[in-house]
Amino acid sequence: MEEQTPHTPTADYGDEHIIHLSDMEHVRRRPGMYIGRLGDGSQAEDGIYVLLKEVIDNSIDEFRMNAGRQIEVTIEDAATVSVRDYGRGIPQGKLIEAVSVLNTGGKYDSKAFKKSVGLNGVGVKAVNALSAAFSVSSYRDGQVRTVHFAQGRLQEDTTAPTSEPTGTCIRFRPDEALFAGFHYRMEYVEAMLRNYAYLNTGLAILLNGKRFHSRNGLLDLLTEALTEEPLYPIVHLKGEDIEIAFTHTSQYGEEYHSFVNGQHTIQGGTHQSAFREHIARTIKEFYNKNFEFADIRNGFVGAIALNVEEPMFESQTKIKLGSNTMSPDKNSITVNKFVGDFIKREVDNYLHRDAPMAEALLQKIQANEKERKEIAGVTKLARERAKKVSLHNRKLRDCRIHLSDTKGDEEQKNMSSIFLTEGDSASGSITKSRDVNTQAVFSLRGKPLNCYGLSKKIVYENEEFNLLQAALNIEEGIENLRYNRVIIATDADVDGMHIRLLLVTFFLQFFPELIKKGHVFILQTPLFRVRNKRETRYCYSEEERLRAIEELGPSPEITRFKGLGEISHDEFRHFIGPDIRLEPVTLRKTDQVKELLEFYMGKNTMERQNFIIQNLVVEEDLVEEDQAV
């Protein structure tokens, strides 16, 4: 028998290493378990928005229990938040425990909060622990009790008489030690509050005085969400614990908005899957034709809101429903059957009642079928080509963790990114600098095709687009998207801007939901490096450059980066690491996308040429100013 070599432990391990963390310490030590990710507020899924949502959820639950019809949200200096509701107020005797002791709350008893979002007794405690300053005031029975915390530690506790209406007010400022350089972007906050209003008709939410209110629920939501004209009036149907709305547009792909107990389930779940399945099945059975589900779904835009007793979500951030039943009762029907029964009954009845709508829908399905058959041969060859081509060697340097992974850390999956780069030098710099766990690189060969006005056939005929579609795994829609962030990383020159516009056009034309769901970003990289012997500053604008020159003193060395390939991979680590700057590509109804694409990407050559000539003087002036500097 071979003699074993003694193994020496690398560190001591004794009683002193067994420690107990208080609830607040545990949240601060492991914030990802409670809010998913930290971030600085530049992205809609960053933790500061989860903190705000957790506080508002409690106020929404009060409204859903018929207590209070108005919520007032105030954000000062894009950093300090207060949320005031006019519900019943947190019971004052347990006020401290309610905001600082995990697994403490009033929602375990389903008689009091039958269909609530916050059932785990965690949300507002996480807000407290992750805030530099946190206070809660409970107004009840002519008294107000207020407690103040700092980083989850109790600082002050006061009680006084009051004439204020009953309710709760929570005020907090996220801790900058955790959320470095954070600020709230009002467009993200407004989108959140708008959804709350759509899902709680009769509730008024005020954001710094701006009022959000809805009378028609999901009908209002879909009307606002549509970026193209509907092919038939939006169908809006409501039942006990369920509400749906849907239509078709001329856009490609499918688009879903799903909610549970007022919570926006961004990643869908059992209710959205049931909606998607049964809407297609019901329509197919109505026409009694052998339509493929893909032809029924192409161009579909829909929303579903479900009320579930004690819902089970797949993470604390509650963005995907995992519940299989409508309640904990053993006799409860499944979510799939509940949704399916409602759709089969109500949608089938609607199709029988509204002949013009049924005819418009039939024409859309037949047009989808015709186009699919026309490109069937091309798509088959394209799929075979995509399988044969070694993406890893030619175009894609993949990462290890993907959004579509069934297992793994949720925070890392949400960090999964793919950089779309131009040229070998830029892709080489990013490849050498990236985090191989969560960052992939797709290298473009020159300028992509201008696909505006073309059919989806071009996606399969054009090798660049075909391989990009395969890399993202979006051929059948974005449900199995491999990366949470699709980052366009091009030079900040004319050619880079053109490539950026061509890629955005591709996504808008064929995969608009990628943009609508907030998956597409522009990588911001520095234009200048200003340094002296003591310090180096990277400047993303002329204003930052001038400030750096002033603050670093006389005669600093100034470098202007003309392209990503000029930035060494050692420096690139600063720009795609924790401090990455991303500008989200957004799509709203008011953006006049069709008109903008027609002007910039359409065939109006002379009109665009005249526009360029008229604005050329401005460009020349900028060049002269830059040379003078």
N, C-alpha and C positions, 0 to 999 in steps of 0.2 A: 504493500500500500504506500502510495506516494505521500511523503511528509508535507503537511500543510504549513505554509509560511504564515506566521502570526500577522493578523491584520490590525494595524494601529488606528484607532478612531482619530479623525481630524480635529475634533473639538470635545471639550468636557460636556457632560450631560448629567445634571443633577437636579435636586428638588427646586433649586432656584430658577431652573429653566421652564418649569411648569407655571404658567401665568394665567390669570383670569382677566379678560377684558370686560369692562362695563359695556352696556348696550351702545352708548354713544361712542366709546372708543372703538368698538368693533366696526361700526358703520364708517368711521373715519379711516380705519385701517384697511377696510375692504369695501370701498364705495361701489365698485363694479357689481357687487352682489345685489345692491339695492337700487341703483339708478342706471346701470348698464355701462355708462362711460362718463368721463369728465368733459373735456373740451372747453372751448372759450366762447361758445355761443354762435360761431360762424356757421354751424350746421344744425338743422332742425332737430336731429336726434341727440344733440349735446345735453349733458346732465342738467344744466341750469333750467332747461325747458321742462325736464322731468320733475324738478323741484316745484316749479310753478304749477304743473299739472296735478301733482299730488295734493297741493293745498286746495286748488279749485275743485278737485274731485269731491272733497269733503263737503264743499258748499253746494255742489251739484246734487249730492246725495240728500242734502236737506231739502232742496227744491223738489226732488222726486218723492220725498215724504210729505209733500204739501206744506212745507215750512219755509217761507221766504220766496219772493218772486223777483228779487234783484240781487246781483252780485257786482260789487265795485272793485275793479282792479286798478291799481296805480303803480306805475313804474317810474321811479325818479332816477335821473342821470343814467338811464339804461342799466341800472345795477340794483337798486333797492326796491323791493316789491312789497305791496300791501294788498291783502285780499279781505274784503269786508262783506259778509253775508248777513241776511236777516232771518236766519233759521232759529232753531231753539236755543243755540248757545251750548257749548260744551259744559256738562255738569261741573260746577265750580269745585266741588269737593275732590274731584279726581283730575283737576286741570293739569297739574304737573305730570302725573303719570301718563295722561293721555297724549302728551307731546314728547315724552322722554323715555318711556319704558316700552321696549319692544313687546309685541304680542299683547298689547293692552288696547282695548277699544270697545265701542258699543255696537259693533257690526257682526259679532259672532252669533248673536240672537237674531235669526232671520225674520222674526216677527217685527223687529224694529227697523231693520234695513233688509227687506226681502230681496231686492234686486239691485244691490249696490256694486260699485266697482271696487272700493277699498275694503276688502274682507280680511286682510292679513295682519292688521294692526301694526303696519310698518311705515307707510308713506310719510306722514308728517314728522315722524321721529327722525327719518333720514334727512328731511329738510332741516330740522333743528341741528342735528349733528354736523351737517356739511355747511352750515352758515356761520359767518363771522359774528353776526348778531341776529338773534331771533327773539320775537316776543309774540305772545298770544293773549288776547283779551276776550273774556267771556262775559257777555251782557245778559243777565238773568235776574228776574225778581227785584228790579230796582237797584241792583248792585253790579259793579264791574270788578272782576278779579283779573289782574294782569301779572304775568310772570315773564321775566327776561332771562335769556340764555346767551352765552358766548361759546361757540364751538361745542354746543351740547351741554355745557356746564351752567347750572343755575346761578344767576347773579342777583336777582331781586324778585320779591313777591309782594304785591300790594292789593288791597281791597278797598273800594270806596263806593259811596252811593252814586247813582247815575240816573239820568232821565233819558238816556239813549235807548233806542229800540233794541229788543232782544236780538241776539245773534253772536257771531264770532268774528274777530278781526285778527289776522295773522300778518305779521310784518317780518321780513327777513332780507338779509343780504348774503348771497353765496360767498363762501370763503375764498378769497383770491389766492391763498396759499395752495388751494386745491384746483381752482378754476382760474389758472393764470391768465391775466389780461382779458377776462371775460367781459362781455356786454350783451344785453338782450337786443336782438334784431326785431323790430316791431312787426315786420311782415310775417315772421314766424309766429309771434304771439297772436297777431290778428287772425291768422289762419286757424290756430287752435281755438280761439274764442268763437270764431264763426261756426266751427263744427259743433261746439257746445250749444250754440243757439239753435242750429238746425235740428239737433237731436232732443231739444227740450223746449218745444213750442210753448210760448207764454212766458218764458224766462227772459229777462233783460240783463245783459252784461255790459257794463261800462268799463272801457279802458281809457284812462286819463280823460274821461268825459265822452269819448266816442261810443255810441250805442250799437250793440249787436242784438238783433231780435229776429225771430222767424215765426211766421204764421202757418207756413205750409211744409215745414219739416224737410224731408228728403227731396221734395219737388224743388224747393228753393236751393238746396245744396247742388242738385244736378244742373239746374238752370245756371247757377254761378260757375260750376266746374266746366261746362261745355266750352270748348274753344272752336268748335265748328257747329254749323247749324244742324239741328236734329232732322232726320229724314221723316219723322212723324212726331206729333206732340208727345212729350214725356208721359209715360204711363206711371201713375202713382197709386199704390194700393196699400191699405193699412188693415191690420187685424190685431187681435189681442197679443201683445208681446212681440209683434213683428210689423215691420214697415219696409216696403221696397219701392224703388223708382228705377225706370230704365228707358232707354231709347237706342237708336242706332244713328251713327253719323257716317260720313264718307271716309273717316280716318281708318288706318290700318290697325290691327291688333284689338285687344280688349282692355277695358278700363273698369276697375272696381273700387268702390269706396265702402268699407264695411265697419260696423260698430257693434259693440256689445255693452249694454247698460250705460250708454253714453260715451264709452271709451272707443277712441279711434284705433282699430286694430289694423295698423299699417301693413303688417305681414299676413293679414287674413286669418285663416284658421278653419275650423270645421264648418262654421256658418257660411263663410264665403265660398268654400268648396261646394257645399250643398246648393247654394244659390246658383253658382256657375253650372253645376251639373243639371239641376232640375229645370232651369229656365230654357236650356237648349233642348232637353228631352220633351218638355211640354210643347214647345213650338214645333218640333219635329212631328210629334203625334197629332197636333192640330191639323197640319197640312197633309198628314198621311202620305208623305213622300220620303224617299230614302236619302234625305239630306244628310251630309256629314256635319257633325257638331262644329267643326272648324269653320264651315261656311255660314252657320247660324251665328257664331260668336264674333266673326270678323266685323269690326266696327261697333260692337256692343259697348255701351256705357251704362253702368248700373250701380246702384247703392242699396245696401241692406242694413237695417238696424234691428237688433234682436235684444230682448230682455231675457236673461237667464238667471235662475236662482242659484246663488253661490257659484259663479263662473270660475273655471280653472284656466289660468293663463300659463303660457309656456315659460314666462320669466316675470320677475317683479315689475318690469316696465310695461307689462300688459299690452304688448303690441301684436300678439297672436293668440287666438282662442284655442285651448286644448280640450275644452269640455266636449263630451260625447252625448250628454243628456241635458235636458232642460232644467232638471232639479236633482237634488240628492236622493229623492224618493226612488225606491227600487222599481216602482211602477211607472216612472217617468219615461216618456217617449224620447227617442234620440233626437239630437239637433237635426240630423239629416232628414229624418222622417217628418219632423215638425215643419221644417222649411219646405220640404217636398210636397207635403199635403196642401199647404197654403198656396204654393205656386201652381200646382196642378189644378186646384179649384178656381182660384181667382184669375190667373193669367188666361187660362182656357176660356173662362166666362167672358173676359174682356175681349179676347180675339173674336169670339162669336158676336159680341155686341157692336164692335167698331170695325165695320167692313173696310173703310178707307185705310185705317191703320194696318189691318191685316194684309191689304193689298200692297201697301208701301213696304212692309216688312218682307213680303214674298219676293218683291222685285229686288230688294237688297240681297237676300239670300241667293237668288238666282244669278245675280251679277257676280257675287263672290264665287259661286260655283263655276261660272264660265271662266273667270280669270284664273282660278286654281287649275282647271283642266288645261288651259292654254299654256301654263308654265310647268305643267306636271313633268314633262320630259327634262326640262332645264333643271328643275329642283332635284330630281333624282340624280342626275349627273353631278350637280353641285355638291350634294350630300356625300356622294361617293368620293369626290375629289377632296372634300374637307377631311374625310376620314383617312385618306391615303397620305395627305400632306402632313408632315411632321411639324405641327404648330410650334412645338418646343424648340425646334432647330431653326425654323425659318422666320417665324413672325412673333411667337409668344414665349416670353420667359415667365412661366407661371409661378404662383406662390403656393404655399402649402395649405392655407386655410381659406375657405370660401364661404360666402353667404349662404349657399345652398346646402352646405354640409348638414347632415341630420344630427350630428353630435358635435360637441366642442363648446368652447367658451363663447358666450353670446357677444361679449364686448369685442373679442378678436374677430368674430365673424362680421360684425358691423364695421370693423376697421378695414375689411378686405377691399382692396382697390386695384384698379388696372389703369396704368398710364398709357395713353395713346400718344406716341411720339413720332416726330418726323426725322428721318435720317439716322444713319448709324452712330454718329458721334453723340447725339442727344440721347438715344436709347442706350448707348454704352455707358454714359455718365450715370443715368438713372439706375441702370441694371447693377452697376458696381456700388451704388449708394443705398439701394433699397433695403427694406426689411423683407427677407425672403419668406417670412411666415405670412405676411398680409399684403404684400405689394407685388403685383405682376406688371409686366411691360409688354406692350404690343407695338411693334415697329411698323410704321407706315412707309410705303415706297412712293415718295413724291406726293403730288397733290391728288386727293381722291376725286372721283367723278362728281360733277354737279348733277345730282339726281332729282332736282326739283321738277315736278310735273311728270316724272317717269313712273311706270308701274313697278310693282314689287318684283317683277321678272328680272329687273336689273340687279337686285340684291344677289341673285344666284348666278347671273351671268358674269358679274364683275368679281374677280377673284379677291380683291381687297375687301369688299363689303361682305362677300360670302364667308371669308375666313374670320372677319371681325364678328359677324353674327354667330359663328360657331364658337369662337372664343368666349363670348358673353353668354352663350347658351340661351338665346332668346328667340330661336326660330319658332317655337310654339307659344310665345308670349313670355312675360318677364317673371312668371311665378318661380322659375328655376334659375333666375339670374345668378351668376357665379360670383359677382363682385358687388358690394354695396355702393361703391363709388367708382364711377367711370370718369376719369380725370383726363381732360384734353391738355396735353403738355406740349405747346408749340412755342416757337420764338415770338418775341414781342415786336416783330417787324412786319412789313406788308405781306410777305409770303406766309408767315406764321399766322397772321390774322385771317388770311384767305383760307388756309387749311382749316383753321378753327371754324370758320363760317360754313365750309363745306361739310364738316362733320356734324355740326349742329343741324344743318339742313337735312342730312341723312337721318338723324334721330327724329326730327320733327315730322319728316315725311312718312317714315315707316314704323317708328317705335316711340310715338309721342308720350306714352305712359312712363318711359324711362325718365323723361324730363319732368312730367307732372308729379311723379312720386319722389322727386328730389334726388335722383341718382347721378346726375350729370353735373360736372364741375369744371371750372377753368383753373389750372395751376397758376398761381401768381409767383413769379420769380423776380429777383432783384434786377433793376436796370443798372445800378451802380454799386461799386465797392469803394468805401472811403476809409482809409486807415493811416495811422501813424505807428510809431514804434510800440505804443502801449495798447492800442485798441483798434479793432476792426468793426466797421458798421456796414451793413448791407441795406441799401436804400431802394425802395420800391416805387418812388416817385421823385420828381424834381424837388418838391418841398422837403422830403426827407433828406435828399442830398445836400441841400443848402443848410439845413439844420445841423447835419453831421459835420460839415465843413466849419461851421461857426463854433460848435461845441468841442471839436477835436483840436482846435487851435490852428496856427499858421502852417501853410504849405503841406497839408496831408496829401498822400498819394491817392489819386482818383482813377478808377478803372471803370469804363463803360462796357457792360456785357452786351454784345450784339446778338448772341445766340446761345441756346442752352449748351451746345457743344463746346463753347468756350469756357464753361464753368467746370472746374475739376471735380472728380467724383468725391474728393474729400470735402470740398465746399458744398457740394450738392446735398450732403447729409443734413445740412442746416435747413434746407428748403423743403425736404420731403419727410422730415422727422416729426417729432411732437409739435413743433412750431409751424407746421405746414400752413400756408395761406391758400385757401380755396374760395373761389367765387362761384356760388351756385348758379346754374342756368335754370331760370324759372319760366313758367308758361302760365299765363292768366288770360281770361276772356278778353280783357281790355288791351291786350298786347297787339292786336291787329296783325297776327302772325301771317295770315294769308296775303295781306297787302304788302307787308315787309318783304316776304319771300319773293313775291312777284316782282317787286321793284329791284331788289338786290341780286336775285338769282334767276329771274325770268328772262324772256327774250327781248325786253325793251332796251336794246343796246344803245340807241341814240339818246334816249332819256337818261340812262345811267351815265353815258359819256358826258353829257352836258352837266350833270350833277358833279362829276369828278372835276371837270374843267373849272366850274364855278367855285369849287372849294380848294383848288390846287394852290391858290395864293396863300391860304392858311398854312398848308403844309410847308411851302417854301419859307414862310416867315419863321416857322418853328425850327427848320433846319438852320437858318441864319442865326437865330437866337442861340441854338445849341453850339454852333461853331464859335460864336462870340464868347460864350462861357468857357 
